[in-house]
Each structure stands twice: as structure tokens, then as C-alpha cells.
Amino acid sequence: MSSETNTLLHRDELQGKRYPLYFERAVLILALVAMFFLHPVVLSMVDGTLGMLVAWCGLPLFLLLCAEMIGRLVQSMQKG
């Protein structure tokens, strides 16, 4: 191997820890399963058009947000 750097800014970069992608995928699948089970509960709690909007749009977005935050938490723990 040569001692020359091959990055654009000619920096020396170190290999970091391997990110546990399987964990993030499992959390996403758990969010999908939670959507399946929580959808009828949300529909029964909120009636009418607002209930449909919350159940079909709000709940999936909220669960996706939770999955993303868990992924970011794991990523920040891997950094340190």
C-alpha cells in the first residue's frame, strides 16, 4: 500500500465501527407491525374524517419518526 491519501481533501481517515443495520431494519419492521395493530385502535378513538386522517397519515408518520429517532440514538451511541 502507498502512503498517499485517496480522499478529495487528502485527509487520513480511519475506519469506524460497523453500524448495526439489522437493528434499524428490525425497528422499522416493528413500526410496521405497530401500525397494523394500532390502526383500529386509533380509528375507534377518533371518529369521522379526522379519525381516518389520523389513522392513515398521522400514525404512520409518528411511528416512522419514532423508528428514525431510535436509529439516530443507536448511531450516536456507536460514534462515542
Stockholm file with secondary structure:
# STOCKHOLM 1.0

chainA/1-80         MSSETNTLLHRDELQGKRYPLYFERAVLILALVAMFFLHPVVLSMVDGTLGMLVAWCGLPLFLLLCAEMIGRLVQSMQKG
#=GR chainA/1-80 SS CCSCCCSTTCCCCCCCCCCCHHHHHHHHHHHHHHHHHHHHHHHHHSCHHHHHHIIIIIHHHHHHHHHHHHHHHHHHHHHC
#=GC SS_cons        CCSCCCSTTCCCCCCCCCCCHHHHHHHHHHHHHHHHHHHHHHHHHSCHHHHHHIIIIIHHHHHHHHHHHHHHHHHHHHHC
//
